[in-house]
């Protein structure tokens, strides 16, 4: 079965650079979620989109922005990167919102040097 | 708002012994409960979930969890663990809105 695809899988950036993470949800899934997992930490919810509209917002820094496109893929844009942004970034997808099972991608490991 | 407490950050268990990973939650609304497993250097995989119905839910690899509303718990159990069960286990809750709230995780160490 098709799963959530994230690209790139690994990314190394320097401080103050920008990064773009991409997420391709499972076919026919219309909701995308982004989570950040710092080293040794639990995943923290950043933001979600349903039918291309932002549906919920968590602890996402103002330096980050995201959107969902007409084909339902999503991009997380991160600017002015800081060392503390080094983390594993997960994308998840589901059908609809409100407690539906979320399927997670393999994650993008971002390292900021 | 919802929150999840995993009481043990690490649990060492001998191979073929039973294990219980504890999880308590708090919520002012009805919840959906999940256990996710993260193997070393990998992503999150859904292990099992409670949405409604039977309070005892099972996974395909021998894990089970029981939703206990009165004790606000969703403990994960397995009667006999294997080396391959070595991983980080996250209990998680959703209150019906979009986000999933994760616990801090419990690292399961299987001892030979």
Contacts between the chains, C-beta under 8 A, distances in Angstrom:
chain1	res1	chain2	res2	distance
A	31	B	98	7.3
A	33	B	98	6.6
A	33	B	99	7.1
A	33	B	100	7.6
A	35	B	100	7.9
A	41	B	104	7.8
A	42	B	90	6.2
A	42	B	102	4.2
A	42	B	103	6.2
A	42	B	104	5.1
A	42	B	105	5.4
A	43	B	44	7.0
A	43	B	90	7.4
A	43	B	100	7.9
A	43	B	102	5.1
A	44	B	102	7.7
A	45	B	98	7.9
A	45	B	99	3.9
A	45	B	100	6.7
A	45	B	101	7.3
A	48	B	98	4.3
A	48	B	99	6.7
A	50	B	98	7.5
A	55	B	98	5.2
A	56	B	97	6.1
A	56	B	98	3.8
A	56	B	99	5.7
A	58	B	99	5.8
A	90	B	43	6.5
A	90	B	44	6.3
A	92	B	100	7.9
A	97	B	97	7.4
A	97	B	98	5.3
A	98	B	96	4.9
A	98	B	97	6.4
A	98	B	98	7.3
A	99	B	32	4.3
A	99	B	51	6.9
A	99	B	94	4.9
A	99	B	95	7.6
A	99	B	96	4.6
A	99	B	97	7.9
A	101	B	34	7.9
A	101	B	46	6.6
A	101	B	49	6.2
A	101	B	51	7.9
A	102	B	46	7.9
A	102	B	100	6.1
A	103	B	46	7.2
A	104	B	36	7.6
A	104	B	43	5.4
A	104	B	44	4.2
A	104	B	45	7.3
A	104	B	46	7.6
A	105	B	43	6.3
A	106	B	42	7.0
A	106	B	43	4.2
A	107	B	43	4.8
A	107	B	44	7.9
